[in-house]
Amino acid sequence: MGAEGRNFDGGLLIRVVYGLCLFGATAVHALTIIRHGLFWDYGGVVWPSAVYWTSLTLLDPLAALLLFFRARLGVILTAAIIVTDVAHNLWFVLHEGEFGGRRLWLIANSPFLAQVAFLIFVAATIRWSIPTRARTQRGRRRSRSGSGARSTSKSEAAFRRSDIRSWSSRRLPY
């Protein structure tokens, strides 16, 4: 039995990992709001940074839910969130985050390194996490037919055969 027969969707597994990471980040942002309030200035940071970090409390779970209900949009939002989060946090540490000379500690701390690791994971797997139209159509066809077998009409099969023949009879331009 090949991979086709098992109905394995690696993209779904990747999106589950994305979702777990986003829900973990949501918990961190929610705890910050619970401890300090919705309008906390994060210890005196500039207001756009505070607004951005607070907005992640809503954006992270939204992206996580979209990963399963609107996968393509969820993956795009996930990538946008992690790219902007790492870029913003790196900018903040390098330009604003002196915090008593602990700049190197802030770059090397585990939450920031976890964000960078997640960014690398997203960048490495995004190609396989987005469902393609062919994969989506194949899944819909299976669910309608009730079996794992691929259902094709006679005219569709004839079209495919004629298309293959036309490709094999073409001369190369050189």
Contact map, one row per residue, 1 for C-alpha under 8 A:
111111000000000000000000000000000000000000000000000000000000000000000000000000000000000000000000000000000000000000000000000000000000000000000000000000000000000000000000000000
111111000000000000000000000000000000000000000000000000000000000000000000000000000000000000000000000000000000000000000000000000000000000000000000000000000000000000000000000000
111111110000000000000000000000000000000000000000000000000000000000000000000000000000000000000000000000000000000000000000000000000000000000000000000000000000000000000000000000
111111110000000000000000000000000000000000000000000000000000000000000000000000000000000000000000000000000000000000000000000000000000000000000000000000000000000000000000000000
111111100000000000000000000000000000000000000000000000000000000000000000000000000000000000000000000000000000000000000000000000000000000000000000000100000000000000000000000000
111111110000000000000000000000000000000000000000000000000000000000000000000000000000000000000000000000000000000000000000000000000000000000000000000000000000000000000000000000
001111111000000000000000000000000000000000000000000000000000000000000000000000000000000000000000000000000000000000000000000000000000000000000000000000000000000000000000000000
001101111100000000000000000000000000000000000000000000000000000000000000000000000000000000000000000000000000000000000000000000000000000000000000000000000000000000000000000000
000000111111100000000000000000000000000000000000000000000000000000000000000000000000000000000000000000000000000000000000000000000000000000000000000000000000000000000000000000
000000011111110000000000000000000000000000000000000000000000000000000000000000000000000000000000000000000000000000000000000000011000000000000000000000000000000000000000000000
000000001111111000000000000000000000000000000000000000000000000000000000000000000000000000000000000000000000000000000000000000011110000000000000000000000000000000000000000000
000000001111111100000000000000000000000000000000000000000000000000000000000000000000000000000000000000000000000000000000000000001000000000000000000000000000000000000000000000
000000001111111110000000000000000000000000000000000000000000000000000000000000000000000000000000000000000000000000000000000000000000000000000000000000000000000000000000000000
000000000111111111000000000000000000000000000000000000000000000000000000000000000000000000000000000000000000000000000000000010011000000000000000000000000000000000000000000000
000000000011111111100000000000000000000000000000000000000000000000110000001000000000000000000000000000000000000000000000000000001000000000000000000000000000000000000000000000
000000000001111111110000000000000000000000000000000000000000000000100000000000000000000000000000000000000000000000000000000000000000000000000000000000000000000000000000000000
000000000000111111111000000000000000000000000000000000000000000000000000000000000000000000000000000000000000000000000000000000000000000000000000000000000000000000000000000000
000000000000011111111100000000000000000000000000000000000000000100000000000001000000000000000000000000000000000000000000010000000000000000000000000000000000000000000000000000
000000000000001111111110000000000000000000000000000000000000001110100000000000000000000000000000000000000000000000000000000000000000000000000000000000000000000000000000000000
000000000000000111111111000000000000000000000000000000000000000100000000000000000000000000000000000000000000000000000000000000000000000000000000000000000000000000000000000000
000000000000000011111111100000000000000000000000000000000000000000000000000000000000000000000000000000000000000000000100000000000000000000000000000000000000000000000000000000
000000000000000001111111110000000000000000000000000000000001101100000000000000000000000000000000000000000000000000000000000000000000000000000000000000000000000000000000000000
000000000000000000111111111000000000000000000000000000000001100100000000000000000000000000000000000000000000000000000000000000000000000000000000000000000000000000000000000000
000000000000000000011111111100000000000000000000000000000000000000000000000000000000000000000000000000000000000000000000000000000000000000000000000000000000000000000000000000
000000000000000000001111111110000000000000000000000000001001000000000000000000000000000000000000000000000000000000000000000000000000000000000000000000000000000000000000000000
000000000000000000000111111111000000000000000000000000011101100000000000000000000000000000000000000000000000000000000000000000000000000000000000000000000000000000000000000000
000000000000000000000011111111100000000000000000000000000000000000000000000000000000000000000000000000000000000000000000000000000000000000000000000000000000000000000000000000
000000000000000000000001111111110000000000000000000000000000000000000000000000000000000000000000000000000000000000000000000000000000000000000000000000000000000000000000000000
000000000000000000000000111111111000000000000000000011011000000000000000000000000000000000000000000000000000000000000000000000000000000000000000000000000000000000000000000000
000000000000000000000000011111111100000000000000000000001000000000000000000000000000000000000000000000000000000000000000000000000000000000000000000000000000000000000000000000
000000000000000000000000001111111110000000000000000000000000000000000000000000000000000000000000000000000000000000000000000000000000000000000000000000000000000000000000000000
000000000000000000000000000111111111100000000000000000000000000000000000000000000000000000000000000000000000000000000000000000000000000000000000000000000000000000000000000000
000000000000000000000000000011111111110100000000000001000000000000000000000000000000000000000000000000000000000000000000000000000000000000000000000000000000000000000000000000
000000000000000000000000000001111111110000000000000000000000000000000000000000000000000000000000000000000000000000000000000000000000000000000000000000000000000000000000000000
000000000000000000000000000000111111100000000000000000000000000000000000000000000000000000000000000000000000000000000000000000000000000000000000000000000000000000000000000000
000000000000000000000000000000011111111100000000000000000000000000000000000000000000000000000000000000000000000000000000000000000000000000000000000000000000000000000000000000
000000000000000000000000000000011111111100000000000000000000000000000000000000000000000000000000000000000000000000000000000000000000000000000000000000000000000000000000000000
000000000000000000000000000000001101111100000000000001000000000000000000000000000000000000000000000000000000000000000000000000000000000000000000000000000000000000000000000000
000000000000000000000000000000000001111110000000000000000000000000000000000000000000000000000000000000000000000000000000000000000000000000000000000000000000000000000000000000
000000000000000000000000000000001001111111100000010000000000000000000000000000000000000000000000000000000000000000000000000000000000000000000000000000000000000000000000000000
000000000000000000000000000000000000001111111110010000000000000000000000000000000000000000000000000000000000000000000000000000000000000000000000000000000000000000000000000000
000000000000000000000000000000000000000111111000010000000000000000000000000000000000000000000000000000000000000000000000000000000000000000000000000000000000000000000000000000
000000000000000000000000000000000000000111111000000000000000000000000000000000000000000000000000000000000000000000000000000000000000000000000000000000000000000000000000000000
000000000000000000000000000000000000000011111100000000000000000000000000000000000000000000000000000000000000000000000000000000000000000000000000000000000000000000000000000000
000000000000000000000000000000000000000011111110110000000000000000000000000000000000000000000001000000000000000000000000000000000000000000000000000000000000000000000000000000
000000000000000000000000000000000000000010011111110000000000000000000000000000000000000000000000000000000000000000000000000000000000000000000000000000000000000000000000000000
000000000000000000000000000000000000000010001111111000000000000000000000000000000000000000000000000000000000000000000000000000000000000000000000000000000000000000000000000000
000000000000000000000000000000000000000000000111111100000000000000000000000000000000000000000000000000000000000000000000000000000000000000000000000000000000000000000000000000
000000000000000000000000000000000000000000001111111110000000000000000000000000000000000000000000000000000000000000000000000000000000000000000000000000000000000000000000000000
000000000000000000000000000000000000000111001111111111000000000000000000000000000000000000000000000000000000000000000000000000000000000000000000000000000000000000000000000000
000000000000000000000000000000000000000000000011111111100000000000000000000000000000000000000000000000000000000000000000000000000000000000000000000000000000000000000000000000
000000000000000000000000000000000000000000000001111111110000000000000000000000000000000000000000000000000000000000000000000000000000000000000000000000000000000000000000000000
000000000000000000000000000010000000000000000000111111111000000000000000000000000000000000000000000000000000000000000000000000000000000000000000000000000000000000000000000000
000000000000000000000000000010001000010000000000011111111100000000000000000000000000000000000000000000000000000000000000000000000000000000000000000000000000000000000000000000
000000000000000000000000000000000000000000000000001111111110000000000000000000000000000000000000000000000000000000000000000000000000000000000000000000000000000000000000000000
000000000000000000000000010010000000000000000000000111111111000000000000000000000000000000000000000000000000000000000000000000000000000000000000000000000000000000000000000000
000000000000000000000000110011000000000000000000000011111111100000000000000000000000000000000000000000000000000000000000000000000000000000000000000000000000000000000000000000
000000000000000000000000010000000000000000000000000001111111110000000000000000000000000000000000000000000000000000000000000000000000000000000000000000000000000000000000000000
000000000000000000000000000000000000000000000000000000111111111000000000000000001000000000000000000000000000000000000000000000000000000000000000000000000000000000000000000000
000000000000000000000110110000000000000000000000000000011111111100000000000001001000000000000000000000000000000000000000000000000000000000000000000000000000000000000000000000
000000000000000000000110010000000000000000000000000000001111111110000000000000000000000000000000000000000000000000000000000000000000000000000000000000000000000000000000000000
000000000000000000000000000000000000000000000000000000000111111111000000000000000000000000000000000000000000000000000000000000000000000000000000000000000000000000000000000000
000000000000000000100100000000000000000000000000000000000011111111100000011011000000000000000000000000000000000000000000000000000000000000000000000000000000000000000000000000
000000000000000001110110000000000000000000000000000000000001111111110000010001000000000000000000000000000000000000000000000000000000000000000000000000000000000000000000000000
000000000000000000100000000000000000000000000000000000000000111111111000010000000000000000000000000000000000000000000000000000000000000000000000000000000000000000000000000000
000000000000000000000000000000000000000000000000000000000000011111111110111000000000000000000000000000000000000000000000000000000000000000000000000000000000000000000000000000
000000000000001100100000000000000000000000000000000000000000001111111111111000000000000000000000000000000000000000000000000000000000000000000000000000000000000000000000000000
000000000000001000000000000000000000000000000000000000000000000111111110010000000000000000000000000000000000000000000000000000000000000000000000000000000000000000000000000000
000000000000000000000000000000000000000000000000000000000000000011111110000000000000000000000000000000000000000000000000000000000000000000000000000000000000000000000000000000
000000000000000000000000000000000000000000000000000000000000000001111111110000000000000000000000000000000000000000000000000000000000000000000000000000000000000000000000000000
000000000000000000000000000000000000000000000000000000000000000001111111111000000000000000000000000000000000000000000000000000000110000000000000000000000000000000000000000000
000000000000000000000000000000000000000000000000000000000000000000100111111100000000000000000000000000000000000000000000000000000110000000000000000000000000000000000000000000
000000000000000000000000000000000000000000000000000000000000000001100111111110000000000000000000000000000000000000000000000000000000000000000000000000000000000000000000000000
000000000000000000000000000000000000000000000000000000000000001111110111111111000000000000000000000000000000000000000000000000000000000000000000000000000000000000000000000000
000000000000001000000000000000000000000000000000000000000000001001100011111111100000000000000000000000000000000000000000000001001100000000000000000000000000000000000000000000
000000000000000000000000000000000000000000000000000000000000000000000001111111110000000000000000000000000000000000000000000000000000000000000000000000000000000000000000000000
000000000000000000000000000000000000000000000000000000000000001000000000111111111000000000000000000000000000000000000000000000000000000000000000000000000000000000000000000000
000000000000000001000000000000000000000000000000000000000001001100000000011111111100000000000000000000000000000000000000000000000000000000000000000000000000000000000000000000
000000000000000000000000000000000000000000000000000000000000000000000000001111111110000000000000000000000000000000000010011000000000000000000000000000000000000000000000000000
000000000000000000000000000000000000000000000000000000000000000000000000000111111111000000000000000000000000000000000000000000000000000000000000000000000000000000000000000000
000000000000000000000000000000000000000000000000000000000011000000000000000011111111100000000000000000000000000000000000000000000000000000000000000000000000000000000000000000
000000000000000000000000000000000000000000000000000000000000000000000000000001111111110000000000000000000000000000100110000000000000000000000000000000000000000000000000000000
000000000000000000000000000000000000000000000000000000000000000000000000000000111111111000000000000000000000000000000010000000000000000000000000000000000000000000000000000000
000000000000000000000000000000000000000000000000000000000000000000000000000000011111111100000000000000000000000000000000000000000000000000000000000000000000000000000000000000
000000000000000000000000000000000000000000000000000000000000000000000000000000001111111110000000000000000000000000100000000000000000000000000000000000000000000000000000000000
000000000000000000000000000000000000000000000000000000000000000000000000000000000111111111000000000000000000000100110010000000000000000000000000000000000000000000000000000000
000000000000000000000000000000000000000000000000000000000000000000000000000000000011111111100000000000000000000000000000000000000000000000000000000000000000000000000000000000
000000000000000000000000000000000000000000000000000000000000000000000000000000000001111111110000000000000000000000000000000000000000000000000000000000000000000000000000000000
000000000000000000000000000000000000000000000000000000000000000000000000000000000000111111111000000000000000000100000000000000000000000000000000000000000000000000000000000000
000000000000000000000000000000000000000000000000000000000000000000000000000000000000011111111100000000000010000000000000000000000000000000000000000000000000000000000000000000
000000000000000000000000000000000000000000000000000000000000000000000000000000000000001111111111000000000000000000000000000000000000000000000000000000000000000000000000000000
000000000000000000000000000000000000000000000000000000000000000000000000000000000000000111111111100000000000000000000000000000000000000000000000000000000000000000000000000000
000000000000000000000000000000000000000000000000000000000000000000000000000000000000000011111111110000100110000000000000000000000000000000000000000000000000000000000000000000
000000000000000000000000000000000000000000000000000000000000000000000000000000000000000001111111110000100000000000000000000000000000000000000000000000000000000000000000000000
000000000000000000000000000000000000000000000000000000000000000000000000000000000000000000111111110000000000000000000000000000000000000000000000000000000000000000000000000000
000000000000000000000000000000000000000000001000000000000000000000000000000000000000000000111111110000000000000000000000000000000000000000000000000000000000000000000000000000
000000000000000000000000000000000000000000000000000000000000000000000000000000000000000000011111111000100000000000000000000000000000000000000000000000000000000000000000000000
000000000000000000000000000000000000000000000000000000000000000000000000000000000000000000001111111111100000000000000000000000000000000000000000000000000000000000000000000000
000000000000000000000000000000000000000000000000000000000000000000000000000000000000000000000000111111100000000000000000000000000000000000000000000000000000000000000000000000
000000000000000000000000000000000000000000000000000000000000000000000000000000000000000000000000011111000000000000000000000000000000000000000000000000000000000000000000000000
000000000000000000000000000000000000000000000000000000000000000000000000000000000000000000000000011111100000000000000000000000000000000000000000000000000000000000000000000000
000000000000000000000000000000000000000000000000000000000000000000000000000000000000000000000000011111111100000000000000000000000000000000000000000000000000000000000000000000
000000000000000000000000000000000000000000000000000000000000000000000000000000000000000000001100111011111110000000000000000000000000000000000000000000000000000000000000000000
000000000000000000000000000000000000000000000000000000000000000000000000000000000000000000000000000001111111000000000000000000000000000000000000000000000000000000000000000000
000000000000000000000000000000000000000000000000000000000000000000000000000000000000000000000000000001111111100000000000000000000000000000000000000000000000000000000000000000
000000000000000000000000000000000000000000000000000000000000000000000000000000000000000000001000000001111111100100000000000000000000000000000000000000000000000000000000000000
000000000000000000000000000000000000000000000000000000000000000000000000000000000000000001001000000000111111100110000000000000000000000000000000000000000000000000000000000000
000000000000000000000000000000000000000000000000000000000000000000000000000000000000000000000000000000011111110110000000000000000000000000000000000000000000000000000000000000
000000000000000000000000000000000000000000000000000000000000000000000000000000000000000000000000000000001111111110000000000000000000000000000000000000000000000000000000000000
000000000000000000000000000000000000000000000000000000000000000000000000000000000000000000000000000000000001111111000000000000000000000000000000000000000000000000000000000000
000000000000000000000000000000000000000000000000000000000000000000000000000000000000000000000000000000000000111111100000000000000000000000000000000000000000000000000000000000
000000000000000000000000000000000000000000000000000000000000000000000000000000000000010010000000000000000111111111110000000000000000000000000000000000000000000000000000000000
000000000000000000000000000000000000000000000000000000000000000000000000000000000000000000000000000000000011111111111000000000000000000000000000000000000000000000000000000000
000000000000000000000000000000000000000000000000000000000000000000000000000000000000000000000000000000000000011111111100000000000000000000000000000000000000000000000000000000
000000000000000000000000000000000000000000000000000000000000000000000000000000000100110000000000000000000000001111111110000000000000000000000000000000000000000000000000000000
000000000000000000000000000000000000000000000000000000000000000000000000000000000000010000000000000000000000000111111111000000000000000000000000000000000000000000000000000000
000000000000000000000000000000000000000000000000000000000000000000000000000000000000000000000000000000000000000011111111100000000000000000000000000000000000000000000000000000
000000000000000000001000000000000000000000000000000000000000000000000000000000000100000000000000000000000000000001111111110000000000000000000000000000000000000000000000000000
000000000000000000000000000000000000000000000000000000000000000000000000000000100110010000000000000000000000000000111111111000000000000000000000000000000000000000000000000000
000000000000000000000000000000000000000000000000000000000000000000000000000000000000000000000000000000000000000000011111111100000000000000000000000000000000000000000000000000
000000000000000000000000000000000000000000000000000000000000000000000000000000000000000000000000000000000000000000001111111110000000000000000000000000000000000000000000000000
000000000000000001000000000000000000000000000000000000000000000000000000000000100000000000000000000000000000000000000111111111000000000000000000000000000000000000000000000000
000000000000000000000000000000000000000000000000000000000000000000000000000000100000000000000000000000000000000000000011111111000000000000000000000000000000000000000000000000
000000000000000000000000000000000000000000000000000000000000000000000000000000000000000000000000000000000000000000000001111111100000000000000000000000000000000000000000000000
000000000000010000000000000000000000000000000000000000000000000000000000000000000000000000000000000000000000000000000000111111111000000000000000000000000000000000000000000000
000000000000000000000000000000000000000000000000000000000000000000000000001000000000000000000000000000000000000000000000011111111100000000000000000000000000000000000000000000
000000000000000000000000000000000000000000000000000000000000000000000000000000000000000000000000000000000000000000000000000111111100000000000000000000000000000000000000000000
000000000110010000000000000000000000000000000000000000000000000000000000000000000000000000000000000000000000000000000000000011111110000000000000000000000000000000000000000000
000000000111011000000000000000000000000000000000000000000000000000000000001000000000000000000000000000000000000000000000000011111110000000000000000000000000000000000000000000
000000000010000000000000000000000000000000000000000000000000000000000011001000000000000000000000000000000000000000000000000001111111000000000000000000000000000000000000000000
000000000010000000000000000000000000000000000000000000000000000000000011000000000000000000000000000000000000000000000000000000011111101100000000000000000000000000000000000000
000000000000000000000000000000000000000000000000000000000000000000000000000000000000000000000000000000000000000000000000000000000111111100000000000000000000000000000000000000
000000000000000000000000000000000000000000000000000000000000000000000000000000000000000000000000000000000000000000000000000000000011111110000000000000000000000000000000000000
000000000000000000000000000000000000000000000000000000000000000000000000000000000000000000000000000000000000000000000000000000000001111111000000000000000000000000000000000000
000000000000000000000000000000000000000000000000000000000000000000000000000000000000000000000000000000000000000000000000000000000011111111100000000000000000000000000000000000
000000000000000000000000000000000000000000000000000000000000000000000000000000000000000000000000000000000000000000000000000000000011111111110000000000000000000000000000000000
000000000000000000000000000000000000000000000000000000000000000000000000000000000000000000000000000000000000000000000000000000000000111111111000000000000000000000000000000000
000000000000000000000000000000000000000000000000000000000000000000000000000000000000000000000000000000000000000000000000000000000000011111111100000001000000000000000000000000
000000000000000000000000000000000000000000000000000000000000000000000000000000000000000000000000000000000000000000000000000000000000001111111110000000000000000000000000000000
000000000000000000000000000000000000000000000000000000000000000000000000000000000000000000000000000000000000000000000000000000000000000111111111000000000000000000000000000000
000000000000000000000000000000000000000000000000000000000000000000000000000000000000000000000000000000000000000000000000000000000000000011111111100001100000000000000000000000
000000000000000000000000000000000000000000000000000000000000000000000000000000000000000000000000000000000000000000000000000000000000000001111111111111100000000000000000000000
000000000000000000000000000000000000000000000000000000000000000000000000000000000000000000000000000000000000000000000000000000000000000000111111111000000000000000000000000000
000000000000000000000000000000000000000000000000000000000000000000000000000000000000000000000000000000000000000000000000000000000000000000011111110000000000000000000000000000
000000000000000000000000000000000000000000000000000000000000000000000000000000000000000000000000000000000000000000000000000000000000000000001111111100100000000000000000000000
000000000000000000000000000000000000000000000000000000000000000000000000000000000000000000000000000000000000000000000000000000000000000000000111111100000000000000000000000000
000000000000000000000000000000000000000000000000000000000000000000000000000000000000000000000000000000000000000000000000000000000000000000000110111111000000000000000000000000
000010000000000000000000000000000000000000000000000000000000000000000000000000000000000000000000000000000000000000000000000000000000000000000100111111000000000000000000000000
000000000000000000000000000000000000000000000000000000000000000000000000000000000000000000000000000000000000000000000000000000000000000000000100001111100000000000000000000000
000000000000000000000000000000000000000000000000000000000000000000000000000000000000000000000000000000000000000000000000000000000000000001001100001111110000000000000000000000
000000000000000000000000000000000000000000000000000000000000000000000000000000000000000000000000000000000000000000000000000000000000000000001100100011111000000000000000000000
000000000000000000000000000000000000000000000000000000000000000000000000000000000000000000000000000000000000000000000000000000000000000000000000000001111101100000000000000000
000000000000000000000000000000000000000000000000000000000000000000000000000000000000000000000000000000000000000000000000000000000000000000000000000000111111100000000000000000
000000000000000000000000000000000000000000000000000000000000000000000000000000000000000000000000000000000000000000000000000000000000000000000000000000011111110000000000000000
000000000000000000000000000000000000000000000000000000000000000000000000000000000000000000000000000000000000000000000000000000000000000000000000000000001111111000000000000000
000000000000000000000000000000000000000000000000000000000000000000000000000000000000000000000000000000000000000000000000000000000000000000000000000000011111111100000000000000
000000000000000000000000000000000000000000000000000000000000000000000000000000000000000000000000000000000000000000000000000000000000000000000000000000011111111110000000000000
000000000000000000000000000000000000000000000000000000000000000000000000000000000000000000000000000000000000000000000000000000000000000000000000000000000111111111000000000000
000000000000000000000000000000000000000000000000000000000000000000000000000000000000000000000000000000000000000000000000000000000000000000000000000000000011111111100000000000
000000000000000000000000000000000000000000000000000000000000000000000000000000000000000000000000000000000000000000000000000000000000000000000000000000000001111111110000000000
000000000000000000000000000000000000000000000000000000000000000000000000000000000000000000000000000000000000000000000000000000000000000000000000000000000000111111111000000000
000000000000000000000000000000000000000000000000000000000000000000000000000000000000000000000000000000000000000000000000000000000000000000000000000000000000011111111100000000
000000000000000000000000000000000000000000000000000000000000000000000000000000000000000000000000000000000000000000000000000000000000000000000000000000000000001111111110000000
000000000000000000000000000000000000000000000000000000000000000000000000000000000000000000000000000000000000000000000000000000000000000000000000000000000000000111111111000000
000000000000000000000000000000000000000000000000000000000000000000000000000000000000000000000000000000000000000000000000000000000000000000000000000000000000000011111111100000
000000000000000000000000000000000000000000000000000000000000000000000000000000000000000000000000000000000000000000000000000000000000000000000000000000000000000001111111110000
000000000000000000000000000000000000000000000000000000000000000000000000000000000000000000000000000000000000000000000000000000000000000000000000000000000000000000111111110000
000000000000000000000000000000000000000000000000000000000000000000000000000000000000000000000000000000000000000000000000000000000000000000000000000000000000000000011111110000
000000000000000000000000000000000000000000000000000000000000000000000000000000000000000000000000000000000000000000000000000000000000000000000000000000000000000000001111111000
000000000000000000000000000000000000000000000000000000000000000000000000000000000000000000000000000000000000000000000000000000000000000000000000000000000000000000000111111100
000000000000000000000000000000000000000000000000000000000000000000000000000000000000000000000000000000000000000000000000000000000000000000000000000000000000000000000000111110
000000000000000000000000000000000000000000000000000000000000000000000000000000000000000000000000000000000000000000000000000000000000000000000000000000000000000000000000011111
000000000000000000000000000000000000000000000000000000000000000000000000000000000000000000000000000000000000000000000000000000000000000000000000000000000000000000000000001111
000000000000000000000000000000000000000000000000000000000000000000000000000000000000000000000000000000000000000000000000000000000000000000000000000000000000000000000000000111
